[in-house]
Amino acid sequence: MGKSLTRREEDYSKWYNELVVKADLAENSAVRGCMTIKPYGYAIWEKIQAELDSKFKDTGHENAYFPLFVPKSLFEAEEKNAEGFAKECAVVTHYRLQSDPDRPGKLRVDPEAKLDEELVVRPTSEAVIWNTFKGWIQSYRDLPLKINQWANVVRWEMRTRLFLRTTEFLWQEGHTAHATKTEAVEEAELINNLYANFVEKFMAIPVIQGIKSESEKFAGAEETYCIEALMQDGKALQAGTSHFLGENFAKAFNVKFTSDQGKQEYVWATSWGVSTRLMGALVMTHSDDKGLVLPPNLAPIQVVIVPIFKNEEQLELVSEKANLIANDLKSKGVRVKFDNRTTHKPGWKFAEYELKGIPLRIAIGPKDLEKGTVELARRDTLSKTFENQEGLTVVIENLLKDIQHDLFSKAETFRDDHITKVDTFEEFKDVLNSKGGFLFAHWDGTSETEEKIKGLTKATIRCIPLEQTKETGKCVFSGKESKQRVLFAKAY
């Protein structure tokens, strides 16, 4: 097939880039820094989107859509947010092209078509949404307001990598308004828990929930909650964030409500989101040197059936049984594909579906018809067994559950084996370079120390874990008093 991959241990970054392209997930586009998500990759994103959308609606959120363009005056209304995103913004300054008099057949920007006010291509939507909320909220009866948006955003990136960091990417962003601080904090925590549950149960990726340090939190937030995952190369990946915004945006856009006591008060806010970056996390958590490994809950195709035949007559006989198996599986909600193409040989198909990470593969030929069996191959373990056709659906349903469980357990074991307590900076550097993963170390709580550690090691504070036994100690770098340990790691 000409699709062999670079081995992970040889060049992890190259392995990842090759796999994303060769497994037909995405490719670089003609627009620098932007990607084309191919049908198979988009099918996986659609599974992510559908599951999350259902969870959002179950927790009382509604979908809406807001403009792609944000007037600069709105964008800069919340100063911390504007400052935090300013260097990543794409800006529209003109609204028309014209024929270039110096280059026949070419176009140029019409110098007379300058906008009265520049438009920022949304890097995030707080500004335009809170300006809108001002007209939607008057009374406590209008609260809570819980809105989600599925959209694209643009953040100008100099160094890009498919799914992990691109100039344009897809995401969802939730924006909510509440009458009290307590309700808003509860909302931010609810969504962070929802993200963690989804990523662990659906994507089979273990995460650590925590809050961000002052320098790592979202620009304009009072508190940023997060879920952090660990990839096979020992680097961390931020899989989702949920922000308690306090009254910052309400004050910036003058969003007030009349309380049940008749008083004018500012609303309390949250925002939260996950993106197509989750696709990168999926690839790097489970996949191997042969290609993708997809958890069954997420796989667009959970089972593929490949017929073995030498002539049309055999194909017809095998297809009759294969279709019965496929229909029985579909009746149980299993996503199954019967690949009866005659343009490719079975060996080619085996390699293709192995590369694409289909959890289970059924091979069935004339001899299997005689014996009443099929060959069943697991993608995660690469093991093969012969199973009776009778009762096959039950076997497959159970195997899909086992694969989902086993993938999570394997990733969790790897993650737990790569959380290392360190007490000195020499130990910190040694473990970071030799083993990688999360370093559980004391920190004195200052941005100055955090920045020095980052400058010397490229490791950042991924989160302050929510679930940990508090212990006092000495900062791993400064030696000053520390109230608790935090998780450091190199990260994507």
Legacy VTK file of the C-alpha trace (Angstrom):
# vtk DataFile Version 3.0
C-alpha trace
ASCII
DATASET POLYDATA
POINTS 492 float
0.000 0.000 0.000
2.967 2.318 0.402
1.541 3.592 3.678
4.082 2.370 6.225
4.600 4.828 9.068
7.674 6.193 10.764
7.991 4.428 14.113
7.013 6.429 17.186
10.329 5.765 18.915
12.230 7.077 15.889
10.387 10.372 15.430
7.140 10.851 17.325
6.272 14.134 15.623
6.833 12.712 12.148
4.816 9.589 13.062
1.903 11.790 14.120
1.977 13.964 11.013
2.190 10.950 8.702
-0.615 9.122 10.485
-3.046 12.029 10.324
-2.505 12.286 6.560
-2.253 8.592 5.656
-5.300 7.627 7.718
-7.300 10.205 5.744
-8.096 12.404 8.729
-6.836 15.731 7.392
-4.304 17.420 5.148
-2.688 20.810 4.786
-4.610 23.217 2.588
-3.644 25.913 0.120
-4.117 28.433 2.936
-0.991 28.532 5.066
-1.592 27.155 8.555
-5.095 25.885 7.747
-6.238 22.299 7.264
-8.750 20.419 5.190
-10.561 17.872 7.357
-11.275 14.867 5.152
-14.540 12.872 5.318
-13.186 10.161 7.633
-11.676 12.714 10.010
-14.833 14.783 9.924
-16.935 11.689 10.680
-14.967 11.277 13.916
-15.429 14.982 14.725
-19.166 14.571 14.078
-19.268 11.767 16.673
-17.531 14.049 19.174
-19.865 16.902 18.287
-23.054 14.830 18.522
-22.217 13.364 21.917
-21.206 16.688 23.436
-24.181 18.487 21.920
-26.500 15.975 23.556
-24.790 16.485 26.917
-25.044 20.283 26.631
-28.747 20.111 25.869
-29.321 17.652 28.711
-27.851 20.244 31.086
-30.118 23.037 29.860
-28.012 24.728 27.181
-29.297 25.941 23.814
-27.413 26.381 20.549
-27.165 29.742 18.791
-24.846 31.339 16.254
-23.048 34.676 16.402
-21.105 36.678 13.771
-17.647 35.694 12.597
-16.537 39.344 12.673
-16.108 41.407 15.832
-15.779 45.215 15.607
-12.463 46.249 17.129
-14.197 48.580 19.594
-16.178 45.649 21.014
-13.155 43.390 21.061
-11.118 45.822 23.149
-13.913 46.542 25.649
-12.652 43.889 28.082
-9.016 44.907 28.307
-7.482 41.692 29.645
-9.236 39.598 27.018
-8.215 41.945 24.216
-4.614 42.073 25.377
-4.450 38.287 25.727
-5.548 37.632 22.148
-4.233 40.745 20.383
-1.123 39.118 18.868
-3.146 36.230 17.392
-5.843 38.278 15.662
-6.554 38.398 11.946
-8.061 41.770 11.053
-10.273 42.805 8.126
-9.463 46.349 7.002
-11.047 46.564 3.505
-14.263 45.349 1.916
-13.546 45.216 -1.810
-11.076 44.165 -4.503
-10.541 45.755 -7.907
-8.652 45.037 -11.113
-4.963 45.828 -10.793
-4.037 48.423 -13.453
-0.374 47.402 -13.283
-1.044 43.640 -13.627
-3.683 42.763 -16.251
-5.961 39.941 -15.138
-4.982 40.294 -11.469
-6.679 41.894 -8.482
-5.635 44.256 -5.715
-7.262 45.649 -2.586
-9.257 48.739 -3.451
-7.538 51.537 -1.474
-10.814 53.478 -1.438
-12.694 50.590 0.228
-11.247 50.946 3.699
-13.621 50.030 6.531
-14.587 52.788 8.952
-13.763 50.355 11.764
-11.573 47.280 11.531
-13.198 43.878 12.085
-11.451 41.175 14.086
-11.998 37.640 12.770
-13.184 35.943 15.953
-10.438 34.312 18.004
-13.137 33.771 20.667
-16.636 35.213 20.949
-16.986 36.748 24.417
-17.039 40.307 23.087
-19.715 39.917 20.419
-21.813 37.604 22.596
-21.779 39.834 25.674
-22.690 42.818 23.569
-25.670 40.736 22.392
-26.557 39.515 25.892
-26.996 43.170 26.891
-30.216 43.193 24.879
-31.372 39.752 26.035
-31.089 40.260 29.788
-33.179 42.750 31.768
-34.615 40.818 34.709
-33.734 37.944 37.023
-36.459 36.089 35.096
-34.113 36.036 32.067
-31.469 34.129 34.043
-29.693 31.830 33.841
-28.962 32.295 30.140
-27.074 29.236 28.858
-25.919 29.410 25.245
-23.590 27.196 23.195
-22.164 27.877 19.743
-20.568 25.449 17.261
-18.255 27.517 15.104
-14.840 28.112 13.618
-12.298 30.531 15.048
-9.054 32.048 13.790
-5.891 32.487 15.829
-2.880 33.419 13.754
-0.218 30.780 14.317
3.347 30.786 13.020
4.054 27.105 13.698
1.152 24.832 12.902
0.411 21.114 13.190
-2.715 19.367 11.956
-5.453 19.392 14.611
-3.096 20.403 17.420
-2.437 23.985 16.360
-3.892 25.523 13.208
-4.739 29.067 12.205
-8.407 28.140 11.771
-10.021 25.380 13.806
-13.463 24.110 14.758
-14.819 24.172 18.283
-17.766 24.770 20.526
-17.894 27.674 22.922
-20.393 27.968 25.718
-21.348 31.330 27.232
-23.621 31.615 30.256
-24.972 34.395 32.460
-26.133 33.933 36.074
-27.699 35.920 38.883
-25.098 34.924 41.491
-21.428 34.135 41.773
-22.245 30.742 43.304
-24.344 29.734 40.297
-21.629 30.784 37.851
-18.898 28.890 39.690
-21.134 25.823 39.831
-21.684 26.125 36.068
-17.946 26.297 35.335
-17.342 23.242 37.514
-20.302 21.382 35.974
-18.920 21.820 32.464
-15.402 20.830 33.474
-16.850 17.632 34.954
-18.909 17.109 31.800
-15.770 17.430 29.654
-13.855 15.008 31.873
-16.679 12.471 31.756
-16.940 12.716 27.978
-13.209 12.436 27.294
-12.799 9.487 29.663
-15.975 7.526 28.882
-16.277 8.297 25.189
-12.700 8.870 23.999
-11.067 6.505 26.548
-8.535 9.208 27.503
-7.816 9.648 31.231
-7.603 13.258 32.381
-6.672 15.216 35.475
-9.013 18.020 36.484
-7.532 21.174 37.931
-7.327 24.934 37.802
-4.803 26.994 35.896
-2.158 29.196 37.442
-2.503 32.966 37.097
-0.285 33.143 34.008
-1.929 30.170 32.287
-5.578 31.058 32.834
-7.854 32.457 30.131
-7.464 36.175 29.448
-10.313 37.924 31.259
-11.182 35.028 33.574
-11.220 34.973 37.364
-10.574 31.213 37.363
-9.880 28.664 34.629
-10.767 25.019 35.196
-9.178 22.479 32.875
-8.721 18.840 31.980
-5.184 17.737 31.191
-4.244 14.547 29.324
-0.884 12.882 28.749
0.266 11.736 25.324
2.460 8.710 24.575
5.556 10.877 24.133
5.254 12.170 27.698
3.910 15.606 26.763
0.707 17.008 28.213
-2.227 18.226 26.173
-4.909 20.594 27.412
-8.095 18.797 26.371
-10.673 21.355 27.523
-11.179 24.474 29.617
-14.056 26.053 31.538
-13.780 29.624 32.769
-15.428 31.504 35.621
-15.426 35.052 34.262
-16.771 36.827 37.344
-18.436 40.139 36.467
-15.630 41.225 34.126
-17.537 40.988 30.853
-20.814 42.151 32.378
-19.103 45.334 33.533
-17.259 45.801 30.249
-20.528 45.589 28.282
-22.845 46.963 30.987
-24.963 43.812 31.244
-27.231 44.302 34.275
-30.440 42.740 35.500
-33.140 43.761 37.929
-33.030 41.352 40.874
-36.088 39.966 42.654
-35.395 42.689 45.231
-35.739 45.363 42.546
-32.016 46.207 42.507
-29.814 46.652 39.421
-26.956 44.138 39.514
-24.276 42.879 37.133
-24.623 39.287 35.966
-21.977 36.620 36.603
-20.493 34.785 33.643
-18.795 31.635 32.370
-17.346 30.534 29.056
-15.970 27.124 28.072
-14.874 25.138 25.038
-13.244 22.152 23.398
-11.967 22.013 19.833
-10.692 19.795 17.035
-7.550 19.575 19.180
-9.350 16.582 20.708
-8.698 14.796 17.410
-4.975 15.176 18.020
-5.381 13.863 21.560
-7.226 10.842 20.220
-4.481 10.004 17.728
-1.624 10.438 20.181
-3.198 8.601 23.125
-4.149 5.282 21.522
-2.521 4.829 18.116
0.480 2.655 17.294
3.076 2.118 14.581
0.503 0.457 12.334
-1.961 3.338 12.405
-4.992 4.645 14.239
-6.550 2.858 17.174
-10.079 4.145 17.751
-12.191 3.516 20.858
-15.479 1.852 19.789
-17.653 4.585 21.337
-16.079 7.093 18.957
-15.362 5.022 15.830
-17.577 5.950 12.845
-17.248 2.300 11.781
-17.042 -0.145 14.680
-16.970 -3.368 12.648
-15.897 -3.967 9.060
-16.704 -7.177 7.207
-14.259 -8.235 4.477
-15.299 -11.079 2.160
-12.752 -13.644 0.956
-13.498 -14.980 -2.525
-11.969 -16.131 -5.802
-14.863 -15.617 -8.191
-18.259 -13.978 -8.512
-20.083 -17.103 -7.390
-18.129 -17.244 -4.118
-18.644 -13.527 -3.564
-22.386 -13.962 -3.998
-22.531 -16.794 -1.453
-20.287 -15.024 1.054
-22.175 -11.734 0.602
-25.477 -13.379 1.464
-24.153 -14.452 4.866
-22.166 -11.257 5.407
-25.259 -9.127 4.846
-27.204 -11.192 7.381
-24.419 -10.622 9.928
-24.278 -6.908 9.097
-28.022 -6.439 9.390
-28.124 -8.242 12.731
-25.331 -6.025 14.055
-27.057 -2.882 12.782
-30.273 -3.912 14.523
-28.309 -3.808 17.796
-26.958 -0.343 17.089
-23.502 -1.461 15.959
-21.977 0.707 13.223
-20.900 -1.817 10.573
-19.570 -1.674 7.021
-19.577 -4.561 4.516
-16.753 -3.915 2.049
-17.665 -5.975 -1.007
-15.572 -3.958 -3.452
-13.951 -6.062 -6.164
-11.373 -3.364 -6.957
-9.151 -4.203 -3.979
-7.846 -7.492 -2.618
-8.599 -8.609 0.972
-4.990 -8.042 2.068
-5.155 -4.423 0.915
-8.425 -3.950 2.780
-6.980 -5.501 5.967
-4.092 -3.038 5.898
-6.394 -0.103 5.119
-8.758 -0.765 8.004
-5.861 -1.435 10.342
-4.444 1.966 9.398
-7.836 3.613 9.963
-8.290 2.046 13.374
-11.536 0.105 12.885
-11.991 -1.666 16.266
-13.092 -5.063 14.888
-12.635 -6.777 11.528
-14.573 -9.805 10.352
-13.159 -11.930 7.524
-15.474 -14.516 5.965
-14.874 -16.847 3.012
-16.176 -20.123 1.502
-14.433 -22.267 4.144
-16.030 -20.172 6.897
-19.437 -20.822 5.328
-18.770 -24.559 5.531
-17.594 -24.396 9.147
-20.122 -21.821 10.308
-17.346 -19.530 11.587
-15.707 -16.165 10.902
-12.252 -14.779 11.628
-12.496 -11.900 14.110
-9.545 -9.497 14.519
-9.144 -6.867 17.257
-7.388 -3.670 16.195
-6.151 -2.750 19.683
-4.344 -6.029 20.433
-3.975 -7.257 16.813
-5.224 -10.647 18.051
-7.349 -12.966 15.894
-9.873 -15.626 16.878
-12.354 -17.850 15.077
-15.912 -17.367 16.272
-19.127 -19.204 15.503
-21.530 -17.343 13.279
-24.285 -18.338 15.671
-24.302 -15.852 18.536
-21.697 -13.638 16.821
-23.577 -10.413 17.539
-23.433 -10.974 21.294
-19.708 -11.755 21.066
-19.082 -8.530 19.144
-21.173 -6.379 21.499
-19.148 -7.676 24.444
-15.843 -7.255 22.608
-16.587 -3.632 21.781
-17.196 -2.955 25.468
-13.960 -4.779 26.343
-11.951 -2.764 23.813
-13.355 0.517 25.125
-12.472 -0.501 28.691
-9.032 -1.853 27.796
-8.003 1.250 25.864
-8.851 3.472 28.808
-7.073 1.164 31.266
-3.944 1.068 29.121
-3.858 4.850 28.794
-4.573 5.303 32.505
-1.750 2.958 33.479
0.645 4.852 31.203
-0.493 8.188 32.649
-0.191 7.030 36.266
3.263 5.544 35.597
4.338 8.946 34.307
3.338 11.074 37.281
6.507 11.561 39.306
6.960 13.366 42.607
10.097 15.506 42.574
11.531 17.572 45.429
14.636 19.228 43.950
15.215 21.159 40.754
17.978 18.780 39.697
15.548 15.891 40.061
12.944 17.947 38.203
15.221 18.435 35.198
16.473 14.860 35.225
12.995 13.282 35.230
11.706 15.769 32.670
14.487 14.883 30.223
14.759 11.150 30.882
11.169 10.091 31.536
8.862 12.993 30.783
5.254 13.035 31.845
3.761 14.988 34.726
6.081 16.239 37.462
4.279 16.648 40.796
6.259 19.358 42.512
5.924 22.098 45.099
5.627 25.665 43.773
5.773 28.900 45.730
2.740 30.352 43.914
4.551 33.184 42.117
4.446 33.898 38.388
8.137 34.831 38.597
9.144 31.310 39.636
6.806 29.763 37.095
8.341 31.851 34.301
11.916 30.998 35.336
11.157 27.266 35.359
9.557 27.582 31.923
12.536 29.485 30.567
15.018 26.905 31.835
13.109 23.713 31.042
10.158 24.546 28.714
7.912 22.916 31.320
4.787 24.793 32.391
2.273 24.352 35.176
-0.432 22.280 33.513
-2.812 22.560 36.443
-3.256 22.699 40.177
-5.128 19.389 40.660
-8.543 19.636 42.260
-8.219 16.242 43.890
-5.111 16.052 46.001
-4.094 15.882 49.616
-2.768 19.302 50.554
0.758 19.236 51.940
3.143 22.031 52.752
6.702 21.950 51.507
9.485 23.886 49.798
9.239 25.166 46.226
11.217 22.929 43.890
12.939 25.987 42.376
13.023 28.860 44.869
13.017 26.914 48.131
10.283 29.193 49.481
7.239 27.929 51.362
4.671 26.041 49.290
1.087 25.151 50.205
0.647 22.310 47.725
2.101 20.437 44.793
1.176 21.250 41.189
1.609 19.388 37.895
4.361 20.521 35.574
4.997 19.110 32.083
6.130 19.972 28.616
2.997 20.452 26.571
1.494 20.790 23.134
LINES 1 493
492 0 1 2 3 4 5 6 7 8 9 10 11 12 13 14 15 16 17 18 19 20 21 22 23 24 25 26 27 28 29 30 31 32 33 34 35 36 37 38 39 40 41 42 43 44 45 46 47 48 49 50 51 52 53 54 55 56 57 58 59 60 61 62 63 64 65 66 67 68 69 70 71 72 73 74 75 76 77 78 79 80 81 82 83 84 85 86 87 88 89 90 91 92 93 94 95 96 97 98 99 100 101 102 103 104 105 106 107 108 109 110 111 112 113 114 115 116 117 118 119 120 121 122 123 124 125 126 127 128 129 130 131 132 133 134 135 136 137 138 139 140 141 142 143 144 145 146 147 148 149 150 151 152 153 154 155 156 157 158 159 160 161 162 163 164 165 166 167 168 169 170 171 172 173 174 175 176 177 178 179 180 181 182 183 184 185 186 187 188 189 190 191 192 193 194 195 196 197 198 199 200 201 202 203 204 205 206 207 208 209 210 211 212 213 214 215 216 217 218 219 220 221 222 223 224 225 226 227 228 229 230 231 232 233 234 235 236 237 238 239 240 241 242 243 244 245 246 247 248 249 250 251 252 253 254 255 256 257 258 259 260 261 262 263 264 265 266 267 268 269 270 271 272 273 274 275 276 277 278 279 280 281 282 283 284 285 286 287 288 289 290 291 292 293 294 295 296 297 298 299 300 301 302 303 304 305 306 307 308 309 310 311 312 313 314 315 316 317 318 319 320 321 322 323 324 325 326 327 328 329 330 331 332 333 334 335 336 337 338 339 340 341 342 343 344 345 346 347 348 349 350 351 352 353 354 355 356 357 358 359 360 361 362 363 364 365 366 367 368 369 370 371 372 373 374 375 376 377 378 379 380 381 382 383 384 385 386 387 388 389 390 391 392 393 394 395 396 397 398 399 400 401 402 403 404 405 406 407 408 409 410 411 412 413 414 415 416 417 418 419 420 421 422 423 424 425 426 427 428 429 430 431 432 433 434 435 436 437 438 439 440 441 442 443 444 445 446 447 448 449 450 451 452 453 454 455 456 457 458 459 460 461 462 463 464 465 466 467 468 469 470 471 472 473 474 475 476 477 478 479 480 481 482 483 484 485 486 487 488 489 490 491
